[in-house]
Amino acid sequence: MVSFHEILERATKGPIMSSKDFDMRVFIPKVREVVEKYKIQYDPDTPCPADDDLADRIYQAAFDLYADVGTYVIDTERVIRFSREEIEDAVYEAPKEAYFGEGPDRCVFKGREPDGSEIPHCHVGSGTDTTEDVALKMVEAYGKISKAKTVSIPSVTTLGPMKSSAGSPVEILAGIYMMRIGREGLRRAGRPGMGIINHMSSCAKGVSTIAASNPDFGARPSDGWLIAPHAELKIDYSSLNQVAYLTSWGANIGQEAGPIMGGYAGGPAGTAVVATAYCFHGILVARATYHLTYPVHMTYVASTTPDMLYVVSTSGQAVSRNIGVPYYALGYAAAGSATKQYFYEAAAYLLAIQSSGMGIEDVHPNKAVVTNGALPIDSEFTCSLGHGMVGITRKEANQIIKRLMETYLGGIKNPPRGRILNECYDIHAMRPDDELRRTYDEAIRELGGMGIRFQ
Amino acid sequence: MTGDEALKGIEEAIVSGDKERSSQLVEEALREIDSLTIIQRGMMPAMEMVGDRFSHGEIYLPEMLMAAEAWNEVMTLLKPKMLAAGESVAKIGTVVIGTVQTDVHEIGKNIVATLLGTAGFEVHDLGVDIPASKFIGKAEEVDADIIAASAIMTTTMTYQRDILEHLMARGLRDKYIVLVGGGVVNQKWADEIGADGYGETAADGVRVAKELLTRRKGG
């Protein structure tokens, strides 16, 4: 594979181009071209297609796209480009397994096949904004979910009276604080070796992430660090600095990308292609051992509408069938936590990604914008569904998803707010209140009536 | 070709984002129709249609940007002629827009900027990673009505508050309408920092900008 040093060389020697020209003259026309060339079409009646040929065409389109477009480096205003042979080589050599954690809590996350019969990698937790008073309890609660293999820890944006801002010293302190909290929470849960794979959601800047990743604060290379691009297919030195540090340490890097449906990628077909192309970028530029996608709807943000399910499902299939790297997806529900609509939206998303060959992660309530909006019961739901629905095919998933959508699509624009952690949990015991337990049990019963099994 | 047919053709060419065809049709139309009429009856309806279709999810950002490029191309043809004739297009107001300090996310901000432009605002887009003082400096320079600041992350939204604090420190708070938006921003945050308005979506942002400006101007 092209070495990381060569990537850095190309970041400073590649063709010079303005960011706007990259978007308008290179990226947009090429996406449109490959979507047309490979006849990729979105069918609203099939949010989770069982079409291997479509998945493979999306892969080919993504390959052509990345071979022509490459990755734009914001700081140098240059493009890192690769030959087709270099991309093929990277796909062949990319790690197909990622190892997280230590001792008895160590796990392996492998690429799967669509319609596969293996238990999906169950990842729980959320890196959404959380208040300091409950952050430790949240991590502990996530760690206690035995089916969960890896965890995301919350982010905090305050430290006592201080408010964290990107690039500020408080952000560094917040990152260090959460690194310590994450490790301590898992220790309290009895799973001290569990891998935390969303470092560092409390930090926007590379300098903060690197500072908080000092092993003295609890960081281990067997955790995972997420490296985010900028939309679309752009990276900055802040992220490349993190890659330089993490590869030198031998740590797991996760390529995370949230292509925007309706943005530069265009509609669902183009966004599926771009989501897939991010894996090439991830393998080559971000040096990823695992890959996370979270396509976002430009208007609704939520990812449980049929077009968004199509995007994540088809890109998942394209990657699973043709690259085989550990690949999972994060969805955003429109509904707030502790509502029946949330569980219906989450079920639809989880069925789409599980049947498409991906690992699963908690669907985030309230589009992930509400402080203390994520609940441990969401994680129980994720793992229970993931284990109960082992072996589900795309065809079966598509049928159930269509029934689920009938119940919630009307509520996407004006979703129920729900209740945050402090309103529906006994924080001391970290237990849901009776009302939430009733809502959950009812949702499970109703979803069971639609053919969804929980275990 | 009648005048109406010519204007309809211009409208269609802009909606389809065809720069060459738009320019060619405008050049032909200028033999019979004045610049202002071309803008008001051919080009503005086109951009209104583009904005509507975009807001309803019928077209996506690439199509909108291509239409905006066609608009800009044609405007470079028309501006000298309007200047010579002493004509100008009435604008709704002036907006200074950008993504806040340390945040380099631009798509949402670009969409709002484009929609504001198509809605008749004069838009000064500062780009990304913009410190509070730069927003204010530009607003003072162009005598803006609105400062619009985008932030996509919980750790960058605090810089939206900075803009308001800088305005207050300079005694300029009441001079500008301050709008905030971005992925993690919500009405609660807008209220907390004392912003004048918040848009959940790009279309919301434009609607709020129009409403607040109308209210300020006593409309």
Interface residues (C-beta under 8 A of the other chain):
Chain A: S19 M24 I28 V31 R32 I74 D129 S155 T157 K163 S164 S165 A166 G167 E171 S202 C203 A204 K205 H230 A231 D236 I260 G262 G263 Y264 G266 G267 G270 V296 M298 T299 V301 V369 V370
Chain B: S55 G57 Y60 L61 P62 E63 L65 E69 Q101 T102 D103 V104 H105 E106 I107 G108 I111 M153 T154 T155 T156 T158 Y159 G183 V184 V185 N186 T201 A202 A203
